């Protein structure tokens, strides 16, 4: 199973301000491991972590799944399987 990566970019910078990596081997219990701040962001955006876990089980799917741009906050969130 692929790793889940959540990257948060701020201020238009090319490097992420925050990166959260959840190894694929523990992805099924990820809701207990992902920091509350990141879970809150996912929930606010209507992103279903369980569906991402289902997708991660298919090794043919990899790369960026979702990219969210918050123009008012000058923030970009990228969720990927790598």
Rosetta blueprint (number, residue, H / E / L):
1 X L
2 X L
3 X L
4 X E
5 X E
6 X E
7 X E
8 X E
9 X E
10 X E
11 X L
12 X L
13 X L
14 X L
15 X L
16 X L
17 X L
18 X E
19 X E
20 X E
21 X E
22 X E
23 X L
24 X H
25 X H
26 X H
27 X H
28 X H
29 X H
30 X H
31 X H
32 X H
33 X L
34 X L
35 X L
36 X H
37 X H
38 X H
39 X H
40 X H
41 X H
42 X H
43 X H
44 X H
45 X L
46 X L
47 X L
48 X L
49 X H
50 X H
51 X H
52 X H
53 X H
54 X H
55 X H
56 X H
57 X L
58 X L
59 X L
60 X L
61 X L
62 X L
63 X E
64 X E
65 X E
66 X E
67 X E
68 X E
69 X E
70 X E
71 X L
72 X L
73 X L
74 X L
75 X E
76 X E
77 X E
78 X E
79 X E
80 X E
81 X E
82 X L
